[in-house]
Amino acid sequence: MASPIGHTLAGYLGYILMPVLPTKSMSPRWRMLGAISLANLPDLDFLPGLLVGNVRAFHRQASHSLTLALVTGGIFALSIWWRSRAVRKQPQLLQIYWLPWGLWATAVYLGHLGLDLLMVDRIFPFGLQLLWPFSQTFFVSPIVLIPGLNFEQLLSGRNFCVVIVEILLVTPLIVLAGRLKHGIKINR
C-alpha cells in the first residue's frame, strides 16, 4: 500500500484534472479537499479492522476493488445530478454533464488502486482483490516502482525513501496536468 502522502498527491492530481461544474457551488479549497479525500477513501478499510483488533483484517479487499471504484463513481455522478437544479427543472437525458464527474471520481479512486499496485507488498495476502465480489483472488502487479512501507517503524529512513519515490513519481504528473489544463506549452 502506498503512503497517505502518495495518495494525497494523487488526489491533488485528481483536483487539477477535475471537470468544471456548471455552477460554482464549492470553493476551490473544498473541491481540492474532496479530491484528496476521495483518493484516500479506499484506505478507510482499516476502521472495521480496529473493531476486530486487527487493522489489516479487511485491508486491500472490497474497498480496493474495481467494483467499489465503479460504485463510488456512480454515487458521485448521481449526487451531482441530484444536486443540480438545472437537471431537476429539465431532466432530459441530453444533460449528461454529470457523466464526466462519475468518470472522474472513478478515475481518482482507481488512481489509489494503481499506486498500491506499484508498491512492493510485504504483507500476506499479497496484492489487491481487484475483482471482488466476483473473485477472492489477490492481484499483484508485475511492475513495482515503489519500495514497501514499514508499518512497524513509521518514521524510519526506509519510509522516508518511499515518500520521496512517491513524490518523484506523482509530482511530474501534477506539473504536466497543470500545464496541459492551463494551455501552457511544454518545452522539449
Residue pairs with C-beta under 8 A, 6 or more apart in sequence:
1 43
1 59
1 60
1 116
1 119
1 121
1 149
2 112
2 115
2 116
2 118
2 119
2 146
2 149
2 162
2 166
3 149
3 159
3 162
3 163
3 166
4 40
4 43
5 163
5 166
5 167
6 115
6 146
6 162
6 163
6 166
6 167
6 169
6 170
7 39
7 40
7 43
7 112
7 115
8 36
8 39
8 40
9 166
9 167
9 170
9 171
9 174
10 39
10 108
10 111
10 112
10 115
10 170
11 35
11 36
11 37
11 38
11 39
11 40
11 108
11 111
12 32
12 35
12 36
12 174
13 111
13 170
13 173
13 174
13 177
14 35
14 36
14 38
14 39
14 104
14 107
14 108
14 111
15 31
15 32
15 35
15 36
16 174
16 177
16 178
16 181
17 104
17 107
17 177
17 181
18 31
18 35
18 104
19 97
19 100
19 101
19 104
21 80
22 84
22 86
22 97
23 84
23 86
25 83
26 34
35 108
38 72
38 76
38 105
38 108
38 109
39 108
39 109
39 111
39 112
40 112
41 63
41 72
41 109
41 112
42 63
42 64
42 68
42 109
42 112
42 113
42 116
43 59
43 63
43 112
44 63
45 58
45 59
45 60
45 61
45 62
45 63
45 64
46 55
46 56
46 58
46 59
48 57
48 58
49 55
49 56
49 57
49 58
49 59
56 123
60 116
60 125
60 127
60 128
60 129
60 138
61 129
61 132
62 68
62 129
62 132
62 133
64 112
64 113
64 116
64 128
64 129
64 130
64 132
65 128
65 129
65 130
65 131
65 132
65 133
66 110
66 113
66 130
66 131
67 131
67 132
67 133
67 134
68 109
68 132
69 106
69 109
69 110
69 113
70 106
72 105
72 106
72 109
73 102
73 103
73 104
73 105
73 106
73 107
73 109
74 102
76 101
76 102
76 104
76 105
76 106
77 98
77 99
77 101
77 102
77 103
77 105
78 98
78 102
80 97
80 98
80 101
80 102
81 87
81 98
82 88
84 98
86 95
87 95
87 98
113 128
113 130
115 146
115 166
115 170
116 128
117 127
117 128
117 139
117 140
117 141
118 141
118 143
118 144
118 145
118 146
118 169
119 144
119 145
119 146
119 147
119 148
119 149
119 162
120 144
120 146
120 147
120 148
121 127
121 140
121 148
122 148
123 151
125 138
126 138
126 140
127 138
127 139
127 140
127 141
128 138
128 139
129 135
129 136
129 137
129 138
129 139
130 139
131 137
131 139
145 165
145 169
146 162
146 165
146 166
146 169
147 158
147 161
147 162
147 165
148 162
149 158
149 159
149 162
150 156
150 158
150 159
153 159
176 186
178 184
179 185
179 186
180 186
